[in-house]
Amino acid sequence: MRLLLVEDNEDLGDALDRHFRGGGHAVDWARSAPEAEDYLRAEAGGYDLVILDIMLPGGDGREILQQIRAREDDLPVLILTARSQVTDRVHLLDLGADDYMTKPFDVAELDARCRAVVRRRHGQSQSLVQVGALELDAAASRVTAGGQPLDLRSRELRLLEVLIAQPGQVFSKSQLMDKLFGLADDASENAIEVYIGRLRKKIQDSGVVIETVRGLGYRLRESAEEDSGKTQRQQP
């Protein structure tokens, strides 16, 4: 996922930033309301999820949420709040929040809620996705090919998540950069070529390929051999 983390508490923000980056996600961390607004303007449409604190220097998280929804934006927003009153939580949901976590919280639950709100955005009911013999369980961060586990590093896993969620969809290097790296990350589009090459080798026996579409980017699809086998099985 490409995340915008809006949190002014340095200890909590740093812990969440390291946690999500360690999982292969791209993270931009805003420490104030104006900084969050700058990120949202600069990366319009580029985020998969906003994790938003309420009490912020220079503004209020509720105002940021209202601004997002005023643009008729379906960008998922998960609120972090210290307020435990039911009326406060109801108000946040009515303003357009997709979910909320009350501080203090368990990071594993936060992970699960993040996955859930992103799945809902893409119309998915579960975290299990399969193309050909390749199966990705995002909740468990597990990939198998024909039932056999594949050993993927964190960014290889996130790259596969992007591609397998929309098989046949062409993604440019720039789009993949946006998904895998934050604005502060020192990376070039050559890094995408490296990760594509590594992932291709690891899924080569899965009946699924990552094609290069010249001048456009990459797409994941079932291999020609798999398609041919399906056609033969369908013949009388």
C-alpha positions in Angstrom: 0.0 0.0 0.0 0.9 3.6 -0.4 0.2 5.3 2.9 -0.1 8.8 4.2 0.6 8.7 8.0 -0.6 11.8 9.8 0.7 11.7 13.3 2.5 14.4 15.4 3.7 12.2 18.2 7.3 11.4 17.3 7.5 8.1 19.1 4.3 6.7 17.8 4.8 8.1 14.3 8.4 6.7 14.1 7.2 3.3 15.3 4.4 3.2 12.7 6.6 4.5 9.9 9.2 1.8 10.6 6.5 -0.9 11.0 4.9 -0.2 7.6 8.1 0.3 5.8 9.4 -2.9 7.2 6.4 -4.6 5.7 7.3 -3.2 2.3 4.7 -0.4 2.2 5.5 3.1 0.9 5.0 5.7 3.6 4.8 9.5 3.7 4.7 10.8 7.2 3.1 14.2 7.9 3.6 15.7 11.4 1.1 18.5 11.1 -2.1 19.4 9.4 -0.5 21.8 6.9 2.1 19.2 6.0 -0.7 16.6 5.5 -2.5 19.0 3.2 0.7 19.5 1.2 1.1 15.8 0.7 -2.5 15.3 -0.3 -2.3 18.1 -2.9 1.1 16.8 -4.3 0.0 13.2 -4.4 -3.7 13.6 -5.4 -5.1 10.1 -6.1 -1.8 8.5 -5.3 -2.5 7.1 -1.8 -4.2 3.8 -1.0 -4.9 4.8 2.6 -4.7 7.8 5.0 -4.0 7.0 8.7 -5.1 10.2 10.4 -4.6 11.5 13.9 -7.2 14.0 15.2 -5.3 16.5 17.4 -2.6 18.0 15.1 -0.3 21.1 15.1 -1.8 23.7 12.8 -5.2 22.2 12.4 -7.6 19.4 13.2 -7.7 15.9 11.6 -11.5 16.2 11.3 -11.0 19.2 9.0 -8.6 17.2 6.8 -11.2 14.4 6.6 -13.9 16.8 5.6 -11.6 18.3 2.9 -11.0 14.8 1.5 -14.7 14.0 1.4 -15.6 17.4 0.0 -13.7 16.4 -3.1 -15.9 13.4 -3.3 -12.8 11.4 -2.7 -13.2 7.6 -2.0 -9.7 7.5 -0.5 -9.9 5.3 2.6 -9.3 7.1 5.9 -8.6 5.3 9.2 -8.7 7.6 12.2 -6.4 7.3 15.2 -8.1 8.9 18.3 -7.6 9.0 22.0 -11.3 9.7 22.4 -13.3 6.7 23.5 -16.7 8.1 23.8 -19.3 6.5 21.5 -20.6 10.0 20.4 -17.1 11.0 19.3 -16.6 7.8 17.2 -20.0 8.1 15.7 -19.3 11.7 14.7 -16.0 10.6 13.0 -17.8 7.9 11.0 -20.6 10.4 10.0 -17.9 12.8 8.8 -16.7 10.1 6.4 -14.1 8.0 8.2 -13.9 4.4 7.0 -12.7 3.1 10.4 -11.0 4.2 13.6 -8.6 2.9 16.2 -8.7 4.1 19.8 -5.2 4.8 21.4 -3.5 2.8 22.7 -4.0 0.0 20.1 -2.4 -3.3 19.0 -0.4 -3.0 15.7 -1.6 -6.3 14.5 -5.2 -5.1 14.7 -4.2 -1.9 13.0 -2.7 -3.9 10.1 -5.9 -5.9 9.8 -8.1 -2.8 9.8 -5.9 -1.2 7.1 -6.2 -4.2 4.9 -10.0 -4.4 5.4 -10.7 -0.7 4.4 -8.4 -1.0 1.4 -10.1 -4.2 0.3 -13.5 -2.5 0.6 -12.3 0.3 -1.7 -11.4 -2.3 -4.4 -14.6 -4.3 -3.8 -12.8 -7.3 -2.3 -14.4 -9.3 0.5 -11.3 -11.3 1.5 -7.5 -11.0 1.4 -7.0 -14.2 -0.7 -6.3 -13.6 -4.4 -5.5 -16.3 -7.0 -4.4 -16.1 -10.6 -3.5 -19.4 -12.2 -1.6 -21.5 -9.7 -0.4 -18.4 -7.9 -2.1 -17.5 -4.7 -1.6 -14.5 -2.5 -2.9 -14.2 1.1 -2.2 -10.6 2.0 -3.4 -11.0 5.6 -0.8 -13.7 6.2 1.8 -12.2 3.8 2.0 -15.6 2.2 2.4 -16.5 -1.4 2.1 -20.1 -2.9 2.5 -21.5 -6.4 0.6 -24.8 -6.8 0.4 -25.0 -3.0 4.2 -24.6 -2.5 5.3 -21.5 -0.5 7.4 -18.9 -2.3 10.0 -16.9 -0.4 9.4 -13.2 -1.3 11.0 -10.2 0.3 8.8 -7.4 1.5 8.9 -5.2 -1.6 8.6 -8.2 -3.9 5.5 -9.1 -2.0 4.0 -5.6 -2.3 4.8 -5.5 -6.0 3.0 -8.8 -6.5 0.0 -7.4 -4.4 -0.3 -4.5 -6.9 -0.1 -6.6 -10.0 -2.2 -9.5 -8.9 -5.0 -7.3 -7.7 -5.7 -6.2 -11.3 -4.5 -9.0 -13.6 -4.1 -7.8 -17.2 -3.9 -4.1 -16.1 -0.8 -2.4 -17.3 1.2 -0.4 -14.7 3.8 2.1 -15.7 7.1 2.3 -13.8 6.0 5.6 -12.4 2.8 4.0 -11.0 4.7 1.2 -9.4 7.2 3.6 -8.0 4.3 5.4 -6.3 3.0 2.2 -4.8 6.4 0.9 -3.5 8.3 4.1 -2.5 7.5 7.2 -0.5 8.5 10.7 -1.5 11.5 10.6 0.9 12.8 7.3 -0.4 16.0 7.5 -2.5 15.0 5.2 -5.4 14.9 5.4 -9.2 12.7 3.6 -11.8 15.7 1.2 -12.2 14.7 -0.2 -8.9 11.4 -1.3 -10.4 13.2 -3.2 -13.1 15.2 -5.0 -10.4 12.2 -6.0 -8.4 10.3 -7.1 -11.6 13.3 -9.3 -12.5 13.5 -10.9 -9.1 9.7 -11.5 -8.9 9.6 -13.1 -12.4 12.2 -15.7 -11.4 10.4 -16.6 -8.2 7.0 -17.1 -9.9 8.3 -18.7 -13.1 6.7 -22.1 -12.3 3.3 -20.8 -11.3 1.6 -20.6 -14.7 1.7 -16.8 -14.3 4.0 -14.3 -16.1 4.8 -10.6 -15.8 4.8 -9.2 -19.3 6.7 -6.1 -20.4 4.4 -3.9 -22.5 6.8 -1.9 -24.6 6.6 1.8 -23.8 3.9 1.4 -21.3 5.0 -0.8 -18.4 4.2 -4.2 -16.9 1.2 -6.5 -16.4 0.5 -9.8 -14.8 -1.4 -12.6 -16.6 -1.7 -16.3 -16.9 1.0 -17.7 -19.2 0.3 -18.8 -22.8 0.8 -22.4 -21.8 -1.8 -22.1 -19.1 -4.3 -20.5 -21.5 -3.6 -23.2 -24.1 -4.2 -26.0 -21.5 -7.5 -24.4 -20.6 -8.6 -24.3 -24.3 -7.7 -27.9 -24.8 -9.6 -29.0 -21.7 -12.7 -27.1 -22.9 -12.7 -28.9 -26.3 -15.1 -32.0 -26.5 
